[in-house]
Amino acid sequence: MEIPGILAMRTKHIFHLGNWAWAVVFLLGLLPVSAVAQRGESEIVDQPPKGLTVEQVIEKFAAKEKLFKAAREQYTWTQDVKVDDSGANGEGEFRQVSNILFDDKGRRIEQVTFAPQNTLRNISMSPEDFEDLQKRLPFVLTSDEIAEYDIRYIGQQKEDELNTYVFDVAPKKMEPKKRYFQGRIWVDDTDFQIVKTYGKNVPDIKKNKNNENLFPNFTTYRELIDGRYWFPTFTKIDDDLHFSMGDVHIKQVVKYSNYKRFGSDVKITYEGQDIESNKQPQDKQQSPQNAPAPQTPPDKNAPPQKPQQ
């Protein structure tokens, strides 16, 4: 988030957030877990992983994260963003609803469906903020990136019905013009995928007191999609940004919904198992009663069917 140049010269006070119209979103915690909301946390227990070393857990979840990052790239979804600010310059709001789709050549595109006038008065959305919405708020830590981070095992913690392994992660070093995540992740002890993230994207960008791009702490929750993928569905931000000209308090909610599988010939496997069909890759034959009729081509835009038990 940035302070717009014309406002940076006028900003001399500490900003405080007034009544927030979307506070009702946080009442989602009263709904069932399947509705996203907040997860119930218990105390962190200082116990080692069950039947595995910490290094093996890291290796397993990093491999799974790489595979399911690729899987999400085969999906479309709706992205709903709302940002509120309030302070000496008044109150304002940014709102944008988009469909994250593919064009006819299979390239990822964003189709904005709702975007009322941006009335933010104390901050502005930077290019990095928009990039974060798709790439860094839904943080993944794959086997390709694992070497860039220090990863410290904290213990085990219950998140609703899930038992999770908790890790603190931070970049070992920051390369110029590259951005990283720093914070805490919760890894499901059965699926070995990240189910919750808390932290911030680093580094902040500070060129001078009138040109600062600061990034808030955020919490991202994931849900099980199509019975196999832990995809991000809800991000919330409630944080102070400490600009040289004064603190700005912001609240932000991002909802990722309507995940639908886009037609693709890509096969995703893990430990020899075909993730898409829940069968061994060599078992490609369908029984006659389950085989599709030859004259009816499959709908490549339809969501995947639930695997047979």
N, C-alpha and C positions, 0 to 999 in steps of 0.2 A: 504494500500500500504506500502511496506517495501523498505528500501534501502538495496540492497544485501550486505552481509558482506564484500566481497572483495572491493566493491565500497565505503562502509561507511568509510573505512580507508583512501580513497583517496579524498573524497568529501570535498572540502574546500571553494567552491564558491556558490553563488546564481545561480540557474538555471533559464533560460528563454526559453519559448517555441518558436520555429521557425515557419515557415509556416506549416500549418496543412492540410494534403492532403484531409481530410474529412470535411473541412469547409463548403462544399456544403450542408451538411446535415442541417445546420442551415438556409439555404435558404428555407427550407420547410415552413417557416412561410409565404411565399408568396403564398402557395397553399391553396386550400379549407381546412376547418377545418377537414373534413373527412380524410385528408391525414396525420393526426397527427401534426406536427409542433408546433408552439407556440400559446398559447391562448392569445387573446387580453384582457388585464386587464384594469379595470377602477379604480377609487378611492374607497377605502373601506368606506362604509357608516355606521356610528354608529347608527344602528337601531336594535331593538330586532327581533327575529324570528317572522314570520307571523303566528299568531294563535296558537303558541306553546311557552312553556317555553324553556329556554336553556337546562335544564335538559331533557326535553322530546325529543328535537332534538338529543342530545347525545345518549339517550337510543335507539332512532329509527335508527340512522346510525350505531351504534355499533351492533345492532341486524342484520341489513341488511348486514354489512360487514362480520359477521360470516357466514351467509348463502351463500354469493357469494364467500367467500374464499373457502367454500366447493365445490361450483360449479366449480371454476377454477381447482380444483383438478381432475375434470372429463374431462378436456380438454388436448389436446396436442398442442404444438406450436413450432415455430422456434425462436431461440434466437441468435442474431447477436451482437457481442461485438467488439468494437475497442477502443484501448487505445494508446495514443501517449505521449511520453515524449521527452524532448530536454534539453540539458544543457552542462556542462563542459565535460561530457563523450560522447558527440555526441547525435545523434537523434536515436530513436528507436520506435518500434511499437509492440503491441500485438493484434492479431486478431484471433477470433474463432467464427465459426458458428456451432450451435448445434440444433438438433431436440430433444425436451423434450417429451418423449414418455412413453409407458408402455410396459413391457415385457409380455410374454405369461401367466404369473401368476398375472398380474395386478399390478406389482410393478413399481414405477416411475424410469425411466432410462434416461440418457443423451447420445445421439448418436452424436458424433462430426463428422461433414461433411466437414469442411474446417478449417485448422489450420496451416498456414505457420509458418516458424521458428519465435520464439519469439526473437525480437531484442531490447527489452527495455534495456536501458543502465543506467538509473538513479534511477529506482525503480524496484521492482519485485511484482508480483501478489501473495498475501498471501492466505492461505486456507480460511480465513475470507472473502476476496474479492470475491472468487468464490461462497461462500455460500450466500453472499449479492445479487448476481445477480438474484437468484431465490427467496430468502426468504425476503430480507429486502429493496432492491431498489423498488420492488413492494409492498410498505408498506400497510398493512391493520391494522385497529384498531377495534378489535371485542369485543363483550360483555365479552369474557373470559379474555381479557387483560386490559379492561377499568379501573379497579381498580388500576393498576400499574402506571397510568399516572395522572398528573395534567393537566387539560384541561381548557383553558381560551377562552371564546368567544370574538372575536374581532369585528365582524360586518358582513355586507353583501357586496358582491362584484360581479360584472358582469365578467364572463369569456366567451367571445364571446356571444353566445345566452343564455348561462346558467346563472341563478342567484344562487349564492352560499353563504353558511354560512362559515365564516372563523374562524378557531380555531388555537391557539398555544398549542402545546402539549410537555410535557417533563416528563421523568420518575420521580416518587416520590422519589425513591431511587434505587441504582444499586446493585443488588445481584452479588456476585462473579461468574465469568465465564458465565454471561448472558449479552446479548446485547440488546440495545433499540434504538428507534428512538427519535430524538429531533428536533423539527422544527414546520412547519405550514402545515395545511391541509385545502383543500377547499371541502365542502360537497354540492352536488346538492340539492336545496331546494324542489325538486319534488321526485326524486328517493331515496334521503337520502343515497347516496353512495359517497365515496371519489372520486373526479375527478382529483385532482392534489395534489402533495406533494412536499414540499421543506424543506430540512434540511439535517441532517447527522446521521449516525449510531454511537452510543456511547456505551462505552467509547473507546478512543484511548488506544492502548496497548503500554506502554513504560516500558521496563525492564531496559534498560540503553541507553546511547547515540548511541551505535552501534547496538541496537536491539529495533527498534521502528516500530510500525505498526499503521499508521495514516489513517484516513478515510475522504474523501472529502465531501463537500456539494454537493447535487444532486437535480435535479428536475425531477419528474416522472409525465407524463401525462397519463390519461386513455381515452379510447374510448368505445363507446357503441358497444358491440359485440352481435350478434344474437338478437338485439332489446331489450335486457334485462340486460346484464351484463356490468358493467363498469370495463373492464380489463385494466391493464397497457399495453401500446404499445410503449412508447418512454421514455427513460431516458437520460439526458445529464448532464455532469460534466465539469466544467471549473473552477479550483480552485488551490490554493497554499497549499501545505503540508509543514508545518513548522518543518522540522527535525532539530535536534541539529546541524547537520553538514551543514545546509543550507536549503533554501527553494527550493522545487521542484514544478514546475507548470505542471499540467496534464490536458488533455482533454480526455473525454471518452464519447462514445455514445453506448447505448444499445437499440436495437429494438426487440420487441416481436411481432411476426406476425404469420399468418396462423393458427389462433386458430381454432381447430376442436374438436367437441364433441366426446369423446370416449365412447363406449357402456357401459352402467351401469344401474343397477336396482334402483339406489338411487333416491328418490323423495325429492325435495326441496320445502318447503312450507314457506309462510310468511303471518302472520295475517290471517290464514285459507285459503289462496289461494295457489293453486298448481302452483308454478313458472314455471315449465317446460311446462305445457299445457295452462296456463293462464285461467284455469277453477277451479271451486270449487272441492276439493278432492272427495266429494261424487258423483260428476257428472262424472262417469267413462264410461258411455255407449257412444259408437260412433253411429252416424247415419249410416244406411246401406250403403249409397252411399260413406261414408268416411271410412268405415271399410276396412282394408287390406284383400286381397285375402288369404284364409286359406293356400293355397299351396305355398305361397311366404313369407318366413320368413323375418322379417325386417333386414336391414343392420345395425348392431350395430356400425359400424365405420362411418356411414354417419352423417353429421351435422344435428342438429335439424331443423325441419320445422318451418316456421314462423307461430305463432299462428293465428287461425282464428279470425277475428274481429266480 
